[in-house]
């Protein structure tokens, strides 16, 4: 299982069948993936004012709203879905 941002390496991992939990700030998982049936995408895109921009306009980037508890719960969901 990999926990990573919605970047190029995510697509490589998906291509080789790695279980994924992804973290997205200013990008929407519907557009950027992951697209695996059981992969879990955590996103704060609905709270971002800088969608698809290279630099955040906020003092605290929206991705920081994804907490450790959120990630651990997503990992558990992804592992359980793997069967």
Order of alpha helices (4+ residues) and beta strands (2+ residues): beta-alpha-beta-alpha-beta-alpha
